[in-house]
């Protein structure tokens, strides 16, 4: 899913699934700097939940309510209400 931010930047967001034999979890990912990185604290137990979360995060990013920051070099969603 392509997300256009208020500043004009375009992010490529998607869902990533862990290997089936491990404890299966689904996370949101974003392409930043040419690399696909998992977004911290977006782990879900099912793909349908992750899809809903992806749509919600995309709408929040488009509206400028939240933005992507970094924590220990990993992407994290930060809401502007927390600032």
PDB file of N, CA, C and O in Angstrom:
ATOM      1  N   UNK A   1       0.848  -1.161   0.000  1.00  0.00           N
ATOM      2  CA  UNK A   1       0.000   0.000   0.000  1.00  0.00           C
ATOM      3  C   UNK A   1       0.899   1.231   0.000  1.00  0.00           C
ATOM      4  O   UNK A   1       1.818   1.340   0.812  1.00  0.00           O
ATOM      5  N   UNK A   2       0.631   2.142  -0.903  1.00  0.00           N
ATOM      6  CA  UNK A   2       1.379   3.389  -0.952  1.00  0.00           C
ATOM      7  C   UNK A   2       0.639   4.440  -0.138  1.00  0.00           C
ATOM      8  O   UNK A   2      -0.570   4.611  -0.294  1.00  0.00           O
ATOM      9  N   UNK A   3       1.356   5.143   0.726  1.00  0.00           N
ATOM     10  CA  UNK A   3       0.773   6.167   1.589  1.00  0.00           C
ATOM     11  C   UNK A   3       1.483   7.486   1.321  1.00  0.00           C
ATOM     12  O   UNK A   3       2.704   7.576   1.444  1.00  0.00           O
ATOM     13  N   UNK A   4       0.712   8.511   0.953  1.00  0.00           N
ATOM     14  CA  UNK A   4       1.274   9.839   0.728  1.00  0.00           C
ATOM     15  C   UNK A   4       1.108  10.665   1.996  1.00  0.00           C
ATOM     16  O   UNK A   4      -0.009  10.858   2.476  1.00  0.00           O
ATOM     17  N   UNK A   5       2.212  11.149   2.534  1.00  0.00           N
ATOM     18  CA  UNK A   5       2.195  11.941   3.753  1.00  0.00           C
ATOM     19  C   UNK A   5       1.875  13.395   3.432  1.00  0.00           C
ATOM     20  O   UNK A   5       2.014  13.817   2.284  1.00  0.00           O
ATOM     21  N   UNK A   6       1.443  14.177   4.442  1.00  0.00           N
ATOM     22  CA  UNK A   6       1.138  15.592   4.203  1.00  0.00           C
ATOM     23  C   UNK A   6       2.326  16.387   3.647  1.00  0.00           C
ATOM     24  O   UNK A   6       2.127  17.370   2.933  1.00  0.00           O
ATOM     25  N   UNK A   7       3.554  15.974   3.964  1.00  0.00           N
ATOM     26  CA  UNK A   7       4.734  16.683   3.481  1.00  0.00           C
ATOM     27  C   UNK A   7       5.075  16.324   2.034  1.00  0.00           C
ATOM     28  O   UNK A   7       5.972  16.926   1.445  1.00  0.00           O
ATOM     29  N   UNK A   8       4.358  15.333   1.448  1.00  0.00           N
ATOM     30  CA  UNK A   8       4.592  14.951   0.063  1.00  0.00           C
ATOM     31  C   UNK A   8       5.388  13.661  -0.094  1.00  0.00           C
ATOM     32  O   UNK A   8       5.472  13.126  -1.199  1.00  0.00           O
ATOM     33  N   UNK A   9       5.969  13.154   0.976  1.00  0.00           N
ATOM     34  CA  UNK A   9       6.702  11.890   0.908  1.00  0.00           C
ATOM     35  C   UNK A   9       5.740  10.734   0.672  1.00  0.00           C
ATOM     36  O   UNK A   9       4.584  10.779   1.092  1.00  0.00           O
ATOM     37  N   UNK A  10       6.225   9.703  -0.001  1.00  0.00           N
ATOM     38  CA  UNK A  10       5.414   8.518  -0.261  1.00  0.00           C
ATOM     39  C   UNK A  10       6.079   7.324   0.418  1.00  0.00           C
ATOM     40  O   UNK A  10       7.261   7.055   0.206  1.00  0.00           O
ATOM     41  N   UNK A  11       5.301   6.611   1.240  1.00  0.00           N
ATOM     42  CA  UNK A  11       5.798   5.420   1.930  1.00  0.00           C
ATOM     43  C   UNK A  11       5.161   4.183   1.330  1.00  0.00           C
ATOM     44  O   UNK A  11       3.986   4.195   0.965  1.00  0.00           O
ATOM     45  N   UNK A  12       5.937   3.116   1.229  1.00  0.00           N
ATOM     46  CA  UNK A  12       5.402   1.830   0.808  1.00  0.00           C
ATOM     47  C   UNK A  12       5.229   0.983   2.063  1.00  0.00           C
ATOM     48  O   UNK A  12       6.213   0.637   2.717  1.00  0.00           O
ATOM     49  N   UNK A  13       3.986   0.646   2.403  1.00  0.00           N
ATOM     50  CA  UNK A  13       3.695  -0.128   3.601  1.00  0.00           C
ATOM     51  C   UNK A  13       3.093  -1.467   3.200  1.00  0.00           C
ATOM     52  O   UNK A  13       2.416  -1.577   2.178  1.00  0.00           O
ATOM     53  N   UNK A  14       3.348  -2.488   4.023  1.00  0.00           N
ATOM     54  CA  UNK A  14       2.871  -3.825   3.716  1.00  0.00           C
ATOM     55  C   UNK A  14       2.766  -4.636   4.999  1.00  0.00           C
ATOM     56  O   UNK A  14       2.994  -4.119   6.093  1.00  0.00           O
ATOM     57  N   UNK A  15       2.419  -5.912   4.855  1.00  0.00           N
ATOM     58  CA  UNK A  15       2.318  -6.839   5.980  1.00  0.00           C
ATOM     59  C   UNK A  15       3.372  -7.921   5.790  1.00  0.00           C
ATOM     60  O   UNK A  15       3.569  -8.428   4.686  1.00  0.00           O
ATOM     61  N   UNK A  16       4.046  -8.267   6.885  1.00  0.00           N
ATOM     62  CA  UNK A  16       5.070  -9.304   6.845  1.00  0.00           C
ATOM     63  C   UNK A  16       4.692 -10.412   7.819  1.00  0.00           C
ATOM     64  O   UNK A  16       4.228 -10.141   8.927  1.00  0.00           O
ATOM     65  N   UNK A  17       4.890 -11.659   7.403  1.00  0.00           N
ATOM     66  CA  UNK A  17       4.527 -12.801   8.237  1.00  0.00           C
ATOM     67  C   UNK A  17       5.772 -13.585   8.602  1.00  0.00           C
ATOM     68  O   UNK A  17       6.651 -13.788   7.764  1.00  0.00           O
ATOM     69  N   UNK A  18       5.852 -14.032   9.868  1.00  0.00           N
ATOM     70  CA  UNK A  18       6.989 -14.837  10.306  1.00  0.00           C
ATOM     71  C   UNK A  18       6.869 -16.236   9.722  1.00  0.00           C
ATOM     72  O   UNK A  18       5.788 -16.625   9.280  1.00  0.00           O
ATOM     73  N   UNK A  19       7.949 -16.996   9.712  1.00  0.00           N
ATOM     74  CA  UNK A  19       7.883 -18.363   9.179  1.00  0.00           C
ATOM     75  C   UNK A  19       6.829 -19.198   9.911  1.00  0.00           C
ATOM     76  O   UNK A  19       6.630 -19.022  11.113  1.00  0.00           O
ATOM     77  N   UNK A  20       6.153 -20.104   9.199  1.00  0.00           N
ATOM     78  CA  UNK A  20       5.041 -20.845   9.781  1.00  0.00           C
ATOM     79  C   UNK A  20       5.398 -21.723  10.981  1.00  0.00           C
ATOM     80  O   UNK A  20       4.547 -21.936  11.845  1.00  0.00           O
ATOM     81  N   UNK A  21       6.600 -22.228  11.063  1.00  0.00           N
ATOM     82  CA  UNK A  21       6.952 -23.127  12.163  1.00  0.00           C
ATOM     83  C   UNK A  21       7.230 -22.394  13.464  1.00  0.00           C
ATOM     84  O   UNK A  21       7.124 -22.983  14.540  1.00  0.00           O
ATOM     85  N   UNK A  22       7.580 -21.136  13.382  1.00  0.00           N
ATOM     86  CA  UNK A  22       7.817 -20.370  14.603  1.00  0.00           C
ATOM     87  C   UNK A  22       6.477 -19.890  15.139  1.00  0.00           C
ATOM     88  O   UNK A  22       5.436 -20.133  14.529  1.00  0.00           O
ATOM     89  N   UNK A  23       6.503 -19.212  16.270  1.00  0.00           N
ATOM     90  CA  UNK A  23       5.272 -18.616  16.806  1.00  0.00           C
ATOM     91  C   UNK A  23       4.792 -17.611  15.771  1.00  0.00           C
ATOM     92  O   UNK A  23       5.374 -16.537  15.618  1.00  0.00           O
ATOM     93  N   UNK A  24       3.733 -17.964  15.066  1.00  0.00           N
ATOM     94  CA  UNK A  24       3.300 -17.152  13.933  1.00  0.00           C
ATOM     95  C   UNK A  24       2.792 -15.789  14.378  1.00  0.00           C
ATOM     96  O   UNK A  24       1.916 -15.688  15.237  1.00  0.00           O
ATOM     97  N   UNK A  25       3.348 -14.758  13.789  1.00  0.00           N
ATOM     98  CA  UNK A  25       2.875 -13.405  14.030  1.00  0.00           C
ATOM     99  C   UNK A  25       2.974 -12.621  12.731  1.00  0.00           C
ATOM    100  O   UNK A  25       3.756 -12.954  11.840  1.00  0.00           O
ATOM    101  N   UNK A  26       2.174 -11.587  12.644  1.00  0.00           N
ATOM    102  CA  UNK A  26       2.119 -10.741  11.461  1.00  0.00           C
ATOM    103  C   UNK A  26       2.436  -9.320  11.907  1.00  0.00           C
ATOM    104  O   UNK A  26       1.912  -8.857  12.920  1.00  0.00           O
ATOM    105  N   UNK A  27       3.292  -8.624  11.156  1.00  0.00           N
ATOM    106  CA  UNK A  27       3.687  -7.264  11.511  1.00  0.00           C
ATOM    107  C   UNK A  27       3.562  -6.348  10.307  1.00  0.00           C
ATOM    108  O   UNK A  27       3.591  -6.796   9.161  1.00  0.00           O
ATOM    109  N   UNK A  28       3.424  -5.063  10.585  1.00  0.00           N
ATOM    110  CA  UNK A  28       3.429  -4.074   9.515  1.00  0.00           C
ATOM    111  C   UNK A  28       4.865  -3.765   9.148  1.00  0.00           C
ATOM    112  O   UNK A  28       5.744  -3.747  10.010  1.00  0.00           O
ATOM    113  N   UNK A  29       5.103  -3.520   7.865  1.00  0.00           N
ATOM    114  CA  UNK A  29       6.437  -3.163   7.406  1.00  0.00           C
ATOM    115  C   UNK A  29       6.369  -1.870   6.596  1.00  0.00           C
ATOM    116  O   UNK A  29       5.315  -1.484   6.090  1.00  0.00           O
ATOM    117  N   UNK A  30       7.511  -1.223   6.490  1.00  0.00           N
ATOM    118  CA  UNK A  30       7.626  -0.005   5.701  1.00  0.00           C
ATOM    119  C   UNK A  30       8.970  -0.044   4.984  1.00  0.00           C
ATOM    120  O   UNK A  30       9.956  -0.542   5.526  1.00  0.00           O
ATOM    121  N   UNK A  31       9.005   0.483   3.767  1.00  0.00           N
ATOM    122  CA  UNK A  31      10.268   0.563   3.030  1.00  0.00           C
ATOM    123  C   UNK A  31      10.862   1.935   3.306  1.00  0.00           C
ATOM    124  O   UNK A  31      10.291   2.959   2.932  1.00  0.00           O
ATOM    125  N   UNK A  32      12.014   1.943   3.964  1.00  0.00           N
ATOM    126  CA  UNK A  32      12.718   3.192   4.277  1.00  0.00           C
ATOM    127  C   UNK A  32      14.183   3.019   3.903  1.00  0.00           C
ATOM    128  O   UNK A  32      14.818   2.034   4.278  1.00  0.00           O
ATOM    129  N   UNK A  33      14.699   3.963   3.180  1.00  0.00           N
ATOM    130  CA  UNK A  33      16.106   3.900   2.801  1.00  0.00           C
ATOM    131  C   UNK A  33      16.433   2.702   1.935  1.00  0.00           C
ATOM    132  O   UNK A  33      17.562   2.213   1.954  1.00  0.00           O
ATOM    133  N   UNK A  34      15.451   2.217   1.166  1.00  0.00           N
ATOM    134  CA  UNK A  34      15.691   1.085   0.288  1.00  0.00           C
ATOM    135  C   UNK A  34      15.581  -0.266   0.967  1.00  0.00           C
ATOM    136  O   UNK A  34      15.728  -1.296   0.310  1.00  0.00           O
ATOM    137  N   UNK A  35      15.323  -0.286   2.282  1.00  0.00           N
ATOM    138  CA  UNK A  35      15.212  -1.538   3.028  1.00  0.00           C
ATOM    139  C   UNK A  35      13.802  -1.684   3.592  1.00  0.00           C
ATOM    140  O   UNK A  35      13.178  -0.700   3.989  1.00  0.00           O
ATOM    141  N   UNK A  36      13.309  -2.914   3.623  1.00  0.00           N
ATOM    142  CA  UNK A  36      12.013  -3.178   4.244  1.00  0.00           C
ATOM    143  C   UNK A  36      12.271  -3.435   5.723  1.00  0.00           C
ATOM    144  O   UNK A  36      13.040  -4.327   6.081  1.00  0.00           O
ATOM    145  N   UNK A  37      11.622  -2.648   6.580  1.00  0.00           N
ATOM    146  CA  UNK A  37      11.811  -2.766   8.023  1.00  0.00           C
ATOM    147  C   UNK A  37      10.471  -2.973   8.695  1.00  0.00           C
ATOM    148  O   UNK A  37       9.463  -2.402   8.280  1.00  0.00           O
ATOM    149  N   UNK A  38      10.463  -3.788   9.731  1.00  0.00           N
ATOM    150  CA  UNK A  38       9.244  -4.011  10.506  1.00  0.00           C
ATOM    151  C   UNK A  38       9.019  -2.839  11.452  1.00  0.00           C
ATOM    152  O   UNK A  38       9.962  -2.326  12.055  1.00  0.00           O
ATOM    153  N   UNK A  39       7.760  -2.419  11.576  1.00  0.00           N
ATOM    154  CA  UNK A  39       7.411  -1.319  12.471  1.00  0.00           C
ATOM    155  C   UNK A  39       7.230  -1.890  13.876  1.00  0.00           C
ATOM    156  O   UNK A  39       6.505  -2.866  14.066  1.00  0.00           O
ATOM    157  N   UNK A  40       7.885  -1.283  14.848  1.00  0.00           N
ATOM    158  CA  UNK A  40       7.868  -1.744  16.234  1.00  0.00           C
ATOM    159  C   UNK A  40       6.443  -1.677  16.794  1.00  0.00           C
ATOM    160  O   UNK A  40       5.697  -0.745  16.494  1.00  0.00           O
ATOM    161  N   UNK A  41       6.075  -2.660  17.601  1.00  0.00           N
ATOM    162  CA  UNK A  41       4.791  -2.742  18.310  1.00  0.00           C
ATOM    163  C   UNK A  41       3.574  -2.837  17.386  1.00  0.00           C
ATOM    164  O   UNK A  41       2.502  -2.342  17.734  1.00  0.00           O
ATOM    165  N   UNK A  42       3.720  -3.453  16.235  1.00  0.00           N
ATOM    166  CA  UNK A  42       2.573  -3.664  15.342  1.00  0.00           C
ATOM    167  C   UNK A  42       2.324  -5.149  15.137  1.00  0.00           C
ATOM    168  O   UNK A  42       1.727  -5.537  14.132  1.00  0.00           O
ATOM    169  N   UNK A  43       2.763  -5.981  16.058  1.00  0.00           N
ATOM    170  CA  UNK A  43       2.622  -7.422  15.935  1.00  0.00           C
ATOM    171  C   UNK A  43       1.177  -7.836  16.179  1.00  0.00           C
ATOM    172  O   UNK A  43       0.568  -7.426  17.167  1.00  0.00           O
ATOM    173  N   UNK A  44       0.627  -8.649  15.280  1.00  0.00           N
ATOM    174  CA  UNK A  44      -0.746  -9.142  15.393  1.00  0.00           C
ATOM    175  C   UNK A  44      -0.732 -10.663  15.294  1.00  0.00           C
ATOM    176  O   UNK A  44       0.222 -11.260  14.794  1.00  0.00           O
ATOM    177  N   UNK A  45      -1.811 -11.279  15.781  1.00  0.00           N
ATOM    178  CA  UNK A  45      -1.878 -12.745  15.736  1.00  0.00           C
ATOM    179  C   UNK A  45      -2.493 -13.270  14.444  1.00  0.00           C
ATOM    180  O   UNK A  45      -2.340 -14.448  14.122  1.00  0.00           O
ATOM    181  N   UNK A  46      -3.193 -12.402  13.695  1.00  0.00           N
ATOM    182  CA  UNK A  46      -3.799 -12.861  12.438  1.00  0.00           C
ATOM    183  C   UNK A  46      -3.596 -11.818  11.341  1.00  0.00           C
ATOM    184  O   UNK A  46      -3.364 -10.637  11.597  1.00  0.00           O
ATOM    185  N   UNK A  47      -3.694 -12.308  10.119  1.00  0.00           N
ATOM    186  CA  UNK A  47      -3.503 -11.428   8.975  1.00  0.00           C
ATOM    187  C   UNK A  47      -4.649 -10.425   8.837  1.00  0.00           C
ATOM    188  O   UNK A  47      -4.430  -9.301   8.385  1.00  0.00           O
ATOM    189  N   UNK A  48      -5.858 -10.813   9.217  1.00  0.00           N
ATOM    190  CA  UNK A  48      -6.999  -9.903   9.118  1.00  0.00           C
ATOM    191  C   UNK A  48      -6.854  -8.739  10.100  1.00  0.00           C
ATOM    192  O   UNK A  48      -7.192  -7.604   9.764  1.00  0.00           O
ATOM    193  N   UNK A  49      -6.359  -9.008  11.302  1.00  0.00           N
ATOM    194  CA  UNK A  49      -6.119  -7.936  12.267  1.00  0.00           C
ATOM    195  C   UNK A  49      -5.031  -6.997  11.765  1.00  0.00           C
ATOM    196  O   UNK A  49      -5.133  -5.779  11.910  1.00  0.00           O
ATOM    197  N   UNK A  50      -3.988  -7.575  11.173  1.00  0.00           N
ATOM    198  CA  UNK A  50      -2.889  -6.758  10.653  1.00  0.00           C
ATOM    199  C   UNK A  50      -3.357  -5.888   9.486  1.00  0.00           C
ATOM    200  O   UNK A  50      -2.896  -4.757   9.334  1.00  0.00           O
ATOM    201  N   UNK A  51      -4.262  -6.402   8.668  1.00  0.00           N
ATOM    202  CA  UNK A  51      -4.794  -5.625   7.552  1.00  0.00           C
ATOM    203  C   UNK A  51      -5.592  -4.429   8.061  1.00  0.00           C
ATOM    204  O   UNK A  51      -5.469  -3.326   7.527  1.00  0.00           O
ATOM    205  N   UNK A  52      -6.411  -4.643   9.092  1.00  0.00           N
ATOM    206  CA  UNK A  52      -7.161  -3.540   9.691  1.00  0.00           C
ATOM    207  C   UNK A  52      -6.221  -2.500  10.299  1.00  0.00           C
ATOM    208  O   UNK A  52      -6.426  -1.296  10.145  1.00  0.00           O
ATOM    209  N   UNK A  53      -5.186  -2.984  10.994  1.00  0.00           N
ATOM    210  CA  UNK A  53      -4.210  -2.077  11.591  1.00  0.00           C
ATOM    211  C   UNK A  53      -3.472  -1.284  10.524  1.00  0.00           C
ATOM    212  O   UNK A  53      -3.224  -0.090  10.697  1.00  0.00           O
ATOM    213  N   UNK A  54      -3.118  -1.939   9.417  1.00  0.00           N
ATOM    214  CA  UNK A  54      -2.435  -1.261   8.308  1.00  0.00           C
ATOM    215  C   UNK A  54      -3.291  -0.132   7.756  1.00  0.00           C
ATOM    216  O   UNK A  54      -2.792   0.969   7.523  1.00  0.00           O
ATOM    217  N   UNK A  55      -4.577  -0.397   7.546  1.00  0.00           N
ATOM    218  CA  UNK A  55      -5.469   0.630   7.017  1.00  0.00           C
ATOM    219  C   UNK A  55      -5.611   1.788   8.003  1.00  0.00           C
ATOM    220  O   UNK A  55      -5.631   2.950   7.597  1.00  0.00           O
ATOM    221  N   UNK A  56      -5.711   1.474   9.300  1.00  0.00           N
ATOM    222  CA  UNK A  56      -5.840   2.511  10.314  1.00  0.00           C
ATOM    223  C   UNK A  56      -4.586   3.388  10.380  1.00  0.00           C
ATOM    224  O   UNK A  56      -4.678   4.615  10.394  1.00  0.00           O
ATOM    225  N   UNK A  57      -3.408   2.742  10.420  1.00  0.00           N
ATOM    226  CA  UNK A  57      -2.144   3.488  10.479  1.00  0.00           C
ATOM    227  C   UNK A  57      -1.966   4.335   9.222  1.00  0.00           C
ATOM    228  O   UNK A  57      -1.512   5.476   9.307  1.00  0.00           O
ATOM    229  N   UNK A  58      -2.317   3.795   8.063  1.00  0.00           N
ATOM    230  CA  UNK A  58      -2.199   4.549   6.810  1.00  0.00           C
ATOM    231  C   UNK A  58      -3.074   5.802   6.842  1.00  0.00           C
ATOM    232  O   UNK A  58      -2.628   6.872   6.426  1.00  0.00           O
ATOM    233  N   UNK A  59      -4.300   5.686   7.324  1.00  0.00           N
ATOM    234  CA  UNK A  59      -5.189   6.852   7.419  1.00  0.00           C
ATOM    235  C   UNK A  59      -4.642   7.888   8.398  1.00  0.00           C
ATOM    236  O   UNK A  59      -4.708   9.087   8.130  1.00  0.00           O
ATOM    237  N   UNK A  60      -4.107   7.438   9.523  1.00  0.00           N
ATOM    238  CA  UNK A  60      -3.538   8.348  10.517  1.00  0.00           C
ATOM    239  C   UNK A  60      -2.315   9.081   9.948  1.00  0.00           C
ATOM    240  O   UNK A  60      -2.125  10.270  10.206  1.00  0.00           O
ATOM    241  N   UNK A  61      -1.494   8.371   9.180  1.00  0.00           N
ATOM    242  CA  UNK A  61      -0.323   8.996   8.561  1.00  0.00           C
ATOM    243  C   UNK A  61      -0.740  10.014   7.503  1.00  0.00           C
ATOM    244  O   UNK A  61      -0.174  11.105   7.425  1.00  0.00           O
ATOM    245  N   UNK A  62      -1.733   9.654   6.688  1.00  0.00           N
ATOM    246  CA  UNK A  62      -2.224  10.578   5.653  1.00  0.00           C
ATOM    247  C   UNK A  62      -2.786  11.860   6.261  1.00  0.00           C
ATOM    248  O   UNK A  62      -2.594  12.950   5.723  1.00  0.00           O
ATOM    249  N   UNK A  63      -3.481  11.716   7.383  1.00  0.00           N
ATOM    250  CA  UNK A  63      -4.119  12.866   8.024  1.00  0.00           C
ATOM    251  C   UNK A  63      -3.130  13.699   8.827  1.00  0.00           C
ATOM    252  O   UNK A  63      -3.455  14.817   9.226  1.00  0.00           O
ATOM    253  N   UNK A  64      -1.940  13.184   9.070  1.00  0.00           N
ATOM    254  CA  UNK A  64      -0.941  13.909   9.845  1.00  0.00           C
ATOM    255  C   UNK A  64      -1.130  13.778  11.348  1.00  0.00           C
ATOM    256  O   UNK A  64      -0.505  14.505  12.120  1.00  0.00           O
ATOM    257  N   UNK A  65      -1.993  12.848  11.770  1.00  0.00           N
ATOM    258  CA  UNK A  65      -2.229  12.627  13.201  1.00  0.00           C
ATOM    259  C   UNK A  65      -1.039  11.909  13.831  1.00  0.00           C
ATOM    260  O   UNK A  65      -0.725  12.135  15.000  1.00  0.00           O
ATOM    261  N   UNK A  66      -0.386  11.057  13.073  1.00  0.00           N
ATOM    262  CA  UNK A  66       0.813  10.390  13.573  1.00  0.00           C
ATOM    263  C   UNK A  66       1.881  10.397  12.472  1.00  0.00           C
ATOM    264  O   UNK A  66       1.598  10.720  11.318  1.00  0.00           O
ATOM    265  N   UNK A  67       3.086  10.042  12.842  1.00  0.00           N
ATOM    266  CA  UNK A  67       4.191  10.004  11.887  1.00  0.00           C
ATOM    267  C   UNK A  67       5.129   8.865  12.257  1.00  0.00           C
ATOM    268  O   UNK A  67       5.035   8.305  13.350  1.00  0.00           O
ATOM    269  N   UNK A  68       6.033   8.524  11.345  1.00  0.00           N
ATOM    270  CA  UNK A  68       7.009   7.463  11.606  1.00  0.00           C
ATOM    271  C   UNK A  68       8.292   8.074  12.156  1.00  0.00           C
ATOM    272  O   UNK A  68       8.907   8.935  11.526  1.00  0.00           O
ATOM    273  N   UNK A  69       8.676   7.625  13.315  1.00  0.00           N
ATOM    274  CA  UNK A  69       9.941   8.023  13.906  1.00  0.00           C
ATOM    275  C   UNK A  69      10.816   6.788  14.027  1.00  0.00           C
ATOM    276  O   UNK A  69      10.515   5.752  13.435  1.00  0.00           O
ATOM    277  N   UNK A  70      11.890   6.891  14.784  1.00  0.00           N
ATOM    278  CA  UNK A  70      12.753   5.733  15.008  1.00  0.00           C
ATOM    279  C   UNK A  70      13.023   5.556  16.489  1.00  0.00           C
ATOM    280  O   UNK A  70      13.091   6.523  17.247  1.00  0.00           O
ATOM    281  N   UNK A  71      13.174   4.315  16.882  1.00  0.00           N
ATOM    282  CA  UNK A  71      13.555   3.950  18.236  1.00  0.00           C
ATOM    283  C   UNK A  71      14.586   2.842  18.112  1.00  0.00           C
ATOM    284  O   UNK A  71      14.278   1.758  17.615  1.00  0.00           O
ATOM    285  N   UNK A  72      15.794   3.101  18.554  1.00  0.00           N
ATOM    286  CA  UNK A  72      16.899   2.144  18.404  1.00  0.00           C
ATOM    287  C   UNK A  72      17.099   1.737  16.949  1.00  0.00           C
ATOM    288  O   UNK A  72      17.410   0.581  16.661  1.00  0.00           O
ATOM    289  N   UNK A  73      16.919   2.683  16.036  1.00  0.00           N
ATOM    290  CA  UNK A  73      17.155   2.431  14.621  1.00  0.00           C
ATOM    291  C   UNK A  73      16.029   1.699  13.919  1.00  0.00           C
ATOM    292  O   UNK A  73      16.171   1.338  12.751  1.00  0.00           O
ATOM    293  N   UNK A  74      14.903   1.466  14.602  1.00  0.00           N
ATOM    294  CA  UNK A  74      13.770   0.766  13.997  1.00  0.00           C
ATOM    295  C   UNK A  74      12.588   1.707  13.888  1.00  0.00           C
ATOM    296  O   UNK A  74      12.399   2.555  14.761  1.00  0.00           O
ATOM    297  N   UNK A  75      11.776   1.581  12.828  1.00  0.00           N
ATOM    298  CA  UNK A  75      10.622   2.460  12.661  1.00  0.00           C
ATOM    299  C   UNK A  75       9.584   2.246  13.765  1.00  0.00           C
ATOM    300  O   UNK A  75       9.338   1.117  14.189  1.00  0.00           O
ATOM    301  N   UNK A  76       8.987   3.334  14.219  1.00  0.00           N
ATOM    302  CA  UNK A  76       7.925   3.281  15.225  1.00  0.00           C
ATOM    303  C   UNK A  76       6.903   4.355  14.884  1.00  0.00           C
ATOM    304  O   UNK A  76       7.266   5.438  14.424  1.00  0.00           O
ATOM    305  N   UNK A  77       5.615   4.059  15.110  1.00  0.00           N
ATOM    306  CA  UNK A  77       4.546   5.030  14.846  1.00  0.00           C
ATOM    307  C   UNK A  77       4.382   5.892  16.085  1.00  0.00           C
ATOM    308  O   UNK A  77       4.179   5.380  17.186  1.00  0.00           O
ATOM    309  N   UNK A  78       4.471   7.207  15.901  1.00  0.00           N
ATOM    310  CA  UNK A  78       4.353   8.150  17.012  1.00  0.00           C
ATOM    311  C   UNK A  78       3.165   9.069  16.729  1.00  0.00           C
ATOM    312  O   UNK A  78       3.070   9.660  15.653  1.00  0.00           O
ATOM    313  N   UNK A  79       2.263   9.184  17.704  1.00  0.00           N
ATOM    314  CA  UNK A  79       1.126  10.092  17.516  1.00  0.00           C
ATOM    315  C   UNK A  79       1.529  11.487  17.949  1.00  0.00           C
ATOM    316  O   UNK A  79       2.324  11.652  18.874  1.00  0.00           O
ATOM    317  N   UNK A  80       0.982  12.489  17.282  1.00  0.00           N
ATOM    318  CA  UNK A  80       1.322  13.876  17.603  1.00  0.00           C
ATOM    319  C   UNK A  80       0.691  14.301  18.930  1.00  0.00           C
ATOM    320  O   UNK A  80       1.110  15.301  19.513  1.00  0.00           O
ATOM    321  N   UNK A  81      -0.309  13.560  19.416  1.00  0.00           N
ATOM    322  CA  UNK A  81      -0.937  13.871  20.688  1.00  0.00           C
ATOM    323  C   UNK A  81       0.007  13.641  21.856  1.00  0.00           C
ATOM    324  O   UNK A  81      -0.175  14.228  22.923  1.00  0.00           O
ATOM    325  N   UNK A  82       1.016  12.793  21.668  1.00  0.00           N
ATOM    326  CA  UNK A  82       1.962  12.466  22.741  1.00  0.00           C
ATOM    327  C   UNK A  82       3.050  13.525  22.886  1.00  0.00           C
ATOM    328  O   UNK A  82       3.781  13.507  23.875  1.00  0.00           O
ATOM    329  N   UNK A  83       3.179  14.434  21.944  1.00  0.00           N
ATOM    330  CA  UNK A  83       4.251  15.418  21.978  1.00  0.00           C
ATOM    331  C   UNK A  83       3.974  16.537  22.940  1.00  0.00           C
ATOM    332  O   UNK A  83       4.791  17.448  23.079  1.00  0.00           O
TER     333      UNK A  83
END
